[in-house]
Amino acid sequence: MTGLKARPEERLHTSTERTSRRRVEVLIAVALACVYFAVMGGRLYSMDGLFMYRQAWAIAFDHSIRFETPVWIWKPDPVWNSKYGIGLSLLYLPGILLFRRWFGESTPVSLTRPEPLDQFYWSELYLDRLYTVGGAWVHAVVVAVTAYLVARLVAELGGSRCAGLWAMLFYGLGSSAFVYAKGDFAQPLEGLCWVAAFLAAARFRRTGARRDVWLASLAVWYAVLTRPVEGSLLVPAVLALVALDRRPGERPSIRFRAALPVVGLYGVAFAITLLVNWARFGSPFVTGYEPQEGWRMPDRTRVLGVLISPARGIIWEFPALVLAPLGFRALWRTPSRWVALAMVALAGVQLVNVATWLMWWGGWNWGLRLFGPAIPLLAVLAGLGASELGPRTRRWLPAILLFAGITWAAPGVVTDLLGGYGLLADGPQGSWRLDAFPPYGAWQFLERWSPRAEIDWGSVDILWVRLTRTHGDVVLVVPALLLGIAAVLAVRAWQFARQEG
């Protein structure tokens, strides 16, 4: 910042350029959303996701935080509470309330133990039509909005339009986010809160507008409601950016007024979490986790497992990560160095958090799911890194890394996790199996195109394909139309970008 006032024509040009850039980014974000809806699963995928959805169901139908109607899994005893944050559950509420009149009776529920128990559990995951129309779309929207905010953060940090678009594509198509746009886990929503908090905090450092502090604080608030531990990890990073004033040649000072909204809303979120625990378990300090669940000292298996194991190595599920150091180096030469440092520090802390957690592999899932909140921040650095490549390397390396990420995600989008791969890659030992690398091993569980029954683990795991069993191939017009719209939007965005140079 030079401190010089721009001439009117310069300000007009800058405003027009920003509007054009945002238009391109919105078009790409909507195109990504269309892709996600074209391949959506439309069902639940996990016990965790089932509990978070049934938390919203209990609020909507029973007006209760506890499960007045129990949830049954493979265990013989009923489950009466969720142990997860309520952030994702709250996002389900509008869809459930809107569609419960027509699909409210579709949720498989039972006050007494159903027999056979395992078959009832599968019906809870696969056959809940209310979740299909009222909840499944939430994840597609969350990932698409996150991709847009990733591009906005790149712009805020001074990155080029090309860097922002690469960051969007690296995150939205070239990482595990592509898979989890059709899932039921809370990590993508947590990632949305993280990138929103960083965007607002970075903007506050540039403008000093109090509104941006409040936006960052609201992002922290919802991050804690979504996942209390990861939300709490976000707080020091945001405080360092909004409250610590570091000017060249001067001693650092603390802006206490800027810190108050962050600390205050974090306290509110923490209090809400304690109240939820009290309503669920009768004590604010009982979380629902078992005593043996917690963190462990890292060992070689854990450290190498989260980095390079065939099933969980982050380098495989997010190949563009190799460009992140270039992006960090580029930011270090600018006034945004402290934002870059906070991003890397938070991603590093989250990696340690995952590696030391008892179930670091995250259960039946694709890749290192628990690390998901940090991927949007690393996508920002990767996008900036793509712009730092030499002219020749820039022509091919980002495209290859994007293609590698899509190749990793493809079996996660097409095949059914519960059809065999989830069990094969489960646990520390499973994570190191060579066939636990999804592009190599997951395709073996795809046996047919269309399903033969309502629950068919061997068929393509896409809602529209499953509907062909009862509605015929005409249903495939929907994903074809969505993919066509995505292609048109992408071409239009490319045209706008070329027009503006």
C-alpha positions in Angstrom: 0.0 0.0 0.0 1.5 3.3 -1.1 -1.0 5.6 0.6 -1.6 7.5 -2.7 -5.1 8.1 -3.8 -6.1 6.5 -7.1 -7.5 8.6 -9.8 -11.2 8.2 -10.5 -10.6 6.3 -13.8 -8.1 4.0 -11.9 -10.6 3.3 -9.2 -13.3 2.5 -11.8 -10.9 0.1 -13.6 -10.1 -1.6 -10.3 -13.7 -2.0 -9.4 -14.6 -3.3 -12.8 -11.8 -5.8 -12.6 -12.8 -7.1 -9.2 -16.4 -7.4 -10.3 -15.3 -9.4 -13.4 -13.1 -11.6 -11.3 -15.8 -12.4 -8.8 -18.2 -13.2 -11.6 -15.8 -15.8 -13.0 -15.3 -17.3 -9.6 -19.1 -17.5 -9.0 -19.5 -19.2 -12.3 -16.9 -21.8 -11.5 -18.4 -22.4 -8.0 -21.9 -22.9 -9.5 -20.3 -25.2 -12.1 -18.7 -27.3 -9.3 -22.1 -27.4 -7.5 -23.7 -28.8 -10.6 -21.0 -31.5 -10.9 -21.6 -32.4 -7.2 -25.3 -32.7 -7.7 -24.7 -34.8 -10.8 -22.8 -37.4 -8.8 -24.5 -37.0 -5.5 -25.0 -40.1 -3.4 -28.3 -39.0 -1.8 -27.9 -41.3 1.2 -26.0 -41.6 4.5 -22.5 -43.2 4.6 -21.5 -43.6 8.2 -22.5 -44.0 11.8 -21.2 -40.5 12.5 -23.3 -39.1 9.7 -26.4 -41.0 10.9 -26.1 -39.5 14.4 -25.6 -36.0 13.1 -28.6 -36.3 10.8 -30.8 -37.9 13.5 -29.8 -35.1 15.8 -31.5 -32.7 13.4 -34.4 -35.1 13.0 -34.9 -35.2 16.8 -34.9 -31.4 17.0 -37.4 -31.1 14.1 -39.8 -34.0 15.1 -39.4 -34.3 18.9 -38.1 -30.8 19.8 -35.3 -32.5 21.8 -31.6 -32.7 21.8 -31.8 -36.3 23.0 -33.0 -39.0 20.7 -36.5 -39.6 21.9 -36.6 -42.4 19.3 -33.4 -44.4 19.5 -31.0 -45.0 16.7 -29.9 -48.6 16.0 -26.6 -49.5 14.6 -24.9 -53.0 14.5 -24.5 -53.0 18.3 -27.4 -54.7 20.3 -28.1 -51.7 22.5 -30.0 -48.6 21.2 -28.2 -45.2 21.0 -30.0 -42.3 22.7 -27.6 -39.4 22.0 -25.2 -38.0 19.4 -21.7 -37.1 20.7 -20.9 -34.8 17.8 -21.2 -31.0 17.4 -24.5 -29.6 16.3 -23.2 -27.4 13.5 -24.0 -29.8 10.7 -27.2 -30.9 12.3 -28.4 -27.3 12.3 -27.8 -27.0 8.5 -30.0 -30.1 8.0 -32.9 -28.5 9.8 -34.3 -26.2 7.0 -34.5 -29.1 4.5 -36.1 -31.5 7.1 -38.7 -28.9 8.1 -39.4 -28.2 4.4 -39.9 -31.7 3.3 -41.1 -33.6 6.4 -44.7 -33.2 5.3 -44.1 -35.4 2.3 -41.2 -37.6 3.4 -41.4 -37.6 7.1 -42.6 -41.1 7.3 -39.7 -42.5 5.3 -37.1 -42.4 8.1 -36.6 -46.0 9.4 -37.2 -45.7 13.1 -38.1 -48.3 15.8 -38.7 -48.0 19.6 -37.8 -51.7 20.1 -34.9 -53.6 18.8 -35.5 -54.5 15.2 -34.6 -57.9 13.7 -32.4 -58.5 11.8 -30.4 -55.6 13.4 -27.8 -55.2 10.7 -30.4 -55.0 7.9 -32.3 -52.3 9.8 -29.0 -50.3 10.1 -28.4 -50.5 6.4 -32.0 -49.3 5.8 -31.2 -46.3 8.0 -28.3 -45.4 5.8 -29.7 -46.2 2.4 -33.5 -45.8 2.5 -34.2 -42.5 4.3 -35.9 -40.4 1.6 -36.2 -37.4 3.9 -32.4 -37.3 4.1 -32.2 -37.6 0.3 -34.3 -34.5 -0.4 -33.7 -32.6 2.8 -30.1 -33.2 3.8 -27.9 -34.7 1.2 -27.6 -31.5 -0.8 -26.1 -29.6 2.1 -22.6 -31.2 1.5 -22.6 -30.2 -2.2 -23.4 -26.6 -1.3 -20.8 -26.5 1.5 -18.0 -27.7 -0.7 -19.0 -25.4 -3.6 -19.2 -22.4 -1.3 -15.8 -23.3 0.3 -14.2 -23.4 -3.2 -15.5 -19.9 -3.8 -14.1 -18.6 -0.5 -10.8 -20.3 -1.4 -10.6 -18.1 -4.5 -11.7 -15.0 -2.5 -8.9 -15.6 0.0 -6.3 -16.0 -2.9 -7.5 -12.6 -4.2 -7.4 -11.0 -0.7 -3.8 -12.2 -0.4 -2.9 -10.6 -3.7 -2.9 -13.7 -5.9 -3.8 -13.5 -9.6 -7.1 -14.6 -11.1 -5.3 -17.7 -12.5 -4.0 -18.6 -9.0 -7.6 -18.3 -7.6 -9.0 -20.6 -10.3 -6.3 -23.2 -9.8 -7.0 -23.1 -6.0 -10.7 -23.6 -6.6 -10.0 -26.6 -8.9 -7.4 -28.1 -6.7 -9.8 -28.1 -3.8 -13.1 -28.8 -5.5 -12.0 -31.5 -7.9 -8.4 -32.4 -7.1 -8.8 -33.4 -3.5 -10.9 -35.5 -1.2 -13.4 -32.7 -1.0 -14.7 -34.0 -4.3 -15.7 -37.2 -2.6 -17.0 -35.6 0.6 -19.3 -33.3 -1.4 -21.5 -36.4 -1.5 -20.8 -37.6 2.0 -22.2 -37.1 5.5 -19.2 -36.0 7.6 -18.7 -32.6 9.2 -15.1 -32.0 8.1 -16.0 -30.1 4.9 -18.2 -27.7 7.0 -15.4 -27.2 9.4 -13.1 -26.4 6.5 -15.7 -23.8 5.3 -15.5 -22.1 8.7 -11.8 -22.1 8.7 -11.4 -20.5 5.3 -14.2 -18.0 6.0 -12.4 -17.0 9.3 -9.1 -16.5 7.5 -10.7 -14.5 4.7 -12.4 -12.1 7.1 -9.3 -11.8 9.3 -7.0 -11.1 6.3 -9.5 -8.5 5.1 -9.5 -6.9 8.5 -5.7 -6.6 8.5 -6.1 -4.7 5.2 -9.1 -2.5 5.9 -9.5 -2.3 9.6 -13.3 -2.7 9.2 -15.0 -3.9 12.4 -17.4 -5.8 10.3 -14.6 -8.2 9.2 -13.8 -8.9 12.8 -17.3 -9.9 13.5 -17.4 -12.1 10.4 -14.3 -13.9 11.5 -15.8 -14.3 15.0 -19.0 -15.7 13.6 -16.9 -18.2 11.6 -15.1 -19.2 14.8 -18.4 -19.5 16.6 -19.8 -21.9 14.0 -16.6 -23.9 13.8 -16.8 -24.6 17.5 -20.4 -25.7 17.2 -19.5 -28.0 14.3 -16.4 -29.6 15.8 -15.4 -28.2 19.2 -11.7 -29.3 19.1 -10.9 -28.1 15.6 -13.0 -24.9 16.2 -10.9 -24.3 19.3 -7.7 -24.8 17.3 -8.8 -22.0 15.0 -9.1 -19.4 17.8 -5.4 -18.7 18.3 -4.8 -18.3 14.6 -7.6 -15.8 14.2 -6.6 -13.9 17.3 -3.1 -13.6 16.1 -4.3 -12.1 12.8 -6.9 -9.6 14.1 -5.4 -8.7 17.5 -1.7 -8.7 16.9 -0.6 -5.5 15.2 2.9 -5.9 13.6 4.2 -2.9 11.6 7.6 -2.7 10.1 10.1 -0.9 12.4 7.7 -1.0 15.4 7.2 -3.2 18.3 4.2 -5.6 18.1 1.1 -4.3 19.9 -2.2 -5.9 20.9 -5.5 -4.6 19.6 -7.7 -5.7 22.5 -10.9 -4.3 21.0 -10.4 -6.5 17.9 -9.9 -9.5 20.1 -13.1 -9.1 22.1 -15.6 -10.3 19.5 -13.5 -13.4 18.8 -13.1 -14.3 22.5 -16.7 -13.4 23.2 -18.3 -15.5 20.5 -15.9 -18.4 21.2 -17.1 -18.3 24.8 -20.7 -18.3 23.6 -20.0 -21.4 21.4 -18.2 -23.1 24.2 -21.2 -22.4 26.6 -23.6 -23.8 24.0 -21.5 -26.9 23.7 -21.6 -27.4 27.4 -25.4 -26.9 27.5 -25.8 -29.4 24.7 -23.7 -31.9 26.7 -25.8 -31.3 29.7 -29.1 -31.8 27.7 -27.7 -35.0 26.2 -25.8 -36.7 29.1 -26.9 -34.8 32.2 -23.5 -33.1 32.7 -21.8 -30.3 30.8 -18.5 -32.1 31.1 -19.6 -35.5 29.6 -19.0 -35.5 25.9 -20.2 -39.1 25.0 -16.7 -40.3 24.1 -15.4 -43.4 25.8 -12.6 -43.1 28.4 -10.2 -44.9 26.1 -10.8 -42.5 23.3 -8.3 -39.7 23.1 -4.8 -38.8 22.0 -1.7 -40.9 22.0 2.0 -40.2 21.5 2.8 -40.4 17.8 4.8 -43.3 16.5 6.3 -44.1 13.1 3.2 -45.9 11.9 1.0 -42.9 12.7 3.4 -40.2 11.3 4.1 -42.1 8.1 0.5 -43.2 7.9 -0.9 -39.7 7.7 1.7 -38.6 5.2 2.4 -41.5 2.7 0.3 -44.6 3.5 -1.6 -45.8 0.4 -5.0 -45.3 2.0 -4.4 -42.2 4.2 -1.4 -40.3 2.9 -2.4 -36.7 2.3 0.1 -36.4 -0.6 -2.1 -38.9 -2.5 -5.5 -37.4 -1.8 -4.3 -33.9 -2.4 -1.4 -34.0 -4.9 -1.4 -30.2 -5.4 0.0 -30.0 -1.9 3.5 -30.1 -3.4 2.9 -26.5 -4.7 2.0 -25.2 -1.3 5.6 -24.4 -0.3 6.0 -22.2 -3.4 2.8 -20.3 -2.4 4.1 -19.9 1.1 7.4 -18.5 -0.2 5.6 -16.1 -2.4 3.5 -14.8 0.5 6.5 -14.5 2.7 7.8 -11.7 0.5 4.6 -9.7 1.0 2.7 -8.0 3.9 0.5 -11.2 4.0 3.4 -13.3 5.4 1.6 -13.5 8.8 -1.5 -14.8 7.2 0.5 -17.4 5.4 2.3 -18.3 8.7 -1.0 -18.7 10.5 -2.3 -21.0 7.8 0.7 -23.2 7.8 0.8 -23.3 11.6 -2.9 -24.2 11.9 -2.6 -27.0 9.2 0.5 -28.3 11.0 -1.3 -28.4 14.4 -4.3 -30.2 12.8 -1.9 -32.7 11.3 -0.5 -33.4 14.7 -4.0 -33.5 16.2 -4.9 -36.2 13.6 -1.7 -38.2 14.0 -2.1 -38.4 17.8 -5.8 -39.2 17.8 -6.6 -42.8 18.8 -8.3 -43.6 15.4 -6.1 -41.4 13.3 -7.3 -43.2 10.1 -10.9 -42.1 10.8 -12.8 -45.4 10.3 -14.4 -46.4 7.1 -13.8 -43.4 4.8 -11.7 -42.1 2.0 -8.2 -40.7 2.7 -7.2 -38.8 5.8 -10.8 -37.6 6.5 -9.9 -36.0 9.8 -7.4 -33.6 8.1 -10.2 -32.3 5.9 -10.6 -28.9 7.5 -7.0 -27.9 6.6 -7.3 -28.7 2.9 -9.0 -25.4 1.8 -6.1 -23.4 3.4 -3.5 -25.6 1.7 -5.4 -25.2 -1.6 -5.0 -21.5 -1.3 -1.2 -21.9 -1.0 -1.2 -24.4 -3.8 -3.0 -22.0 -6.1 -0.6 -19.3 -5.3 2.3 -21.8 -5.8 1.0 -22.6 -9.3 1.5 -19.0 -10.3 5.1 -19.1 -9.0 6.1 -21.9 -11.5 8.2 -21.0 -14.5 6.4 -20.4 -17.8 7.1 -23.9 -19.2 6.4 -25.8 -16.0 3.2 -23.8 -15.4 1.8 -25.1 -18.7 1.7 -28.8 -17.6 2.4 -29.3 -13.8 -0.7 -27.8 -12.3 -2.9 -29.8 -14.8 -1.1 -33.0 -14.0 -1.5 -32.5 -10.3 -5.2 -31.7 -10.8 -5.6 -34.8 -12.9 -3.9 -36.9 -10.3 -6.3 -35.6 -7.6 -9.3 -36.3 -9.8 -8.0 -39.9 -10.5 -7.7 -40.4 -6.7 -11.2 -39.1 -6.1 -13.0 -40.9 -8.9 -13.5 -44.3 -7.2 -14.7 -42.5 -4.1 -17.3 -40.7 -6.2 -18.4 -43.8 -8.3 -18.0 -46.9 -6.0 -19.8 -47.7 -2.8 -17.5 -47.3 0.2 -19.6 -49.8 2.2 -19.3 -52.4 -0.6 -15.8 -53.6 0.5 -13.3 -50.9 0.3 -14.2 -49.4 3.7 -13.4 -52.7 5.5 -10.4 -53.4 3.3 -8.7 -50.1 4.2 -9.8 -49.8 7.8 -7.3 -49.5 10.6 -3.5 -48.9 10.7 -2.8 -52.2 8.9 -5.4 -51.7 6.3 -4.1 -48.2 5.6 -0.8 -49.7 4.5 -2.2 -52.2 2.1 -1.1 -51.5 -1.5 -4.7 -52.1 -2.8 -5.9 -49.5 -0.2 -4.7 -46.9 -2.7 -8.2 -46.1 -4.1 -7.4 -45.9 -7.9 -5.7 -49.3 -7.6 -8.0 -51.2 -5.2 -11.4 -49.6 -4.9 -12.5 -50.3 -8.5 -12.5 -54.1 -7.8 -15.7 -53.6 -5.8 -17.6 -52.2 -8.7 -19.4 -55.2 -10.2 -22.2 -53.6 -12.3 -23.6 -50.3 -13.6 -27.1 -50.3 -12.3 -28.4 -51.8 -9.0 -30.4 -55.0 -8.7 -32.0 -54.1 -5.4 -32.6 -51.1 -3.2 -29.4 -51.8 -1.4 -26.7 -53.0 -3.8 -23.1 -52.5 -2.8 -21.7 -53.6 -6.1 -23.3 -51.0 -8.3 -22.5 -47.4 -9.1 -23.0 -45.3 -6.0 -24.8 -42.3 -7.6 -28.4 -41.4 -6.7 -29.5 -41.0 -10.4 -28.1 -44.4 -11.3 -29.9 -46.1 -8.4 -33.1 -44.4 -9.5 -32.9 -46.1 -12.9 -34.0 -49.4 -11.2 -37.5 -48.0 -10.5 -37.8 -45.0 -12.9 -35.9 -46.2 -15.9 -32.9 -44.7 -17.8 -34.8 -41.4 -18.4 -33.6 -40.4 -14.9 -30.1 -40.0 -16.3 -31.3 -36.9 -18.1 -30.9 -35.1 -14.8 -27.1 -35.7 -14.3 -26.5 -35.2 -18.0 -28.3 -31.8 -17.8 -26.3 -30.8 -14.7 -23.0 -31.7 -16.3 -24.0 -29.8 -19.4 -24.8 -26.8 -17.3 -21.5 -27.1 -15.6 -19.7 -27.2 -18.9 -21.5 -24.2 -20.2 -20.7 -22.2 -17.0 -17.0 -23.2 -17.2 -16.8 -22.1 -20.9 -18.6 -18.9 -20.0 -16.1 -18.2 -17.2 -13.2 -18.9 -19.5 -14.6 -16.4 -22.0 -15.0 -13.7 -19.3 -11.5 -14.4 -18.1 -10.1 -14.0 -21.6 -12.0 -10.8 -22.3 -10.5 -9.3 -19.2 -7.1 -10.6 -19.9 
